[in-house]
Amino acid sequence: MTRIKYFLVMLIMAACQPASPAATPFAATIPPSQGAVSAAQVATAVPTANPLPSRTPTLPPTATFTPSRTPTITPSPTATLTATDTLTPTNTLSPTPVPTSTPIASATPTNPADDPNNTPVPTWTPPPPDPSVQIADHYMLRRPIADGGANWVARTYAYGSNSGGLQVHHGVDMVNPTGTPILAAADGTVIYAGSDSGVMYGPQNSYYGNLVVIQHNFSSPDGQPVFTLYGHMDRVEVQTGQQVSQGDRIGVVGGTGVAFGPHLHFEVRAGDPGSFSATRNPELWIYPYRGYGTLAGRVTDAAGTVLYSAPLQVKSSELTRYPTTYADSSVNPDPVFGENFVLGDLPANYYEVSLTENGRVRFRKLIYVYPNRTTWVDIVLN
Ligand SMILES: [Zn+2]
């Protein structure tokens, strides 16, 4: 499937989500390819297969020259970041092997010719780890799709995004055919397994269809009990009260509840497992693939006001992604990090992070995204 078709699939999948109340949109230009899609195009999309372009994770090649300038990764400590000092290390999991499946490609063009602001991004030797751009991770979860399926987070409808006016997303989606096995992301106890037709887990009944909720044997950095939620299952294969271990099969992918195409909707909740407003960004909890890292940050104006739905471009020599900041305050930032966007599944590399509004570049910075950890960037618009 081409990237465009994949994007169409995501549009379809998201299309049946109820619209959210109007958020304050960030007034900026969206890349033209994220614009309207014709009905005929939508009708031809088939949301089942996941043939994705082959991509081998690549680390930057060893430089044979000395860069004429040093990428600037300016320390940007904040009050929120210093709070990480009190965290105890939780990275006891070994890195996940690189899968045979491939990353979901960006739905937007990566051809440099399509990018009016194109500038070459160097791929120099990685700099030594810079503590100022690293935050204390809590990668306690493994991927919830069995080997052979797609464990990549669908980028077109990331946590906190509204994909252009849909329900703000309280989890992440992994697009897989009906019947793909779903695995427990960590050890724990099943606290709910079945339909949500008579119990409220989302903004309405029968929202997640058949779902499983697991309480895990660890707490969040702020001391809350942690739960994972697996929605839209075709079939649930565990029972309430059952103990499960990480990697145990708990059901299979489906499209039950409010979902058009089959996919796994995956959530992390902290505190009250029944509260739709207790979610956290799963990409800050799922251990990255070997050689991959996570970029997280916060976009504010000069006065420190958090900006909603601000469009970012994150570009390396290999790929370009277009994340947006959280669409409104209905989704929680991590209480330790205080982020308003997260972009996971990035091969370790240099990335140019930029924000352009009405053709004017309001932020641009070169960041090295380190493997197997989260790299932080503060984005304050000029
Ligand atoms: Zn979802």
Residues whose N, C-alpha, C, O or C-beta is under 5 A from the ligand:
A	BS01	ZN	G171 V172 D173 H265
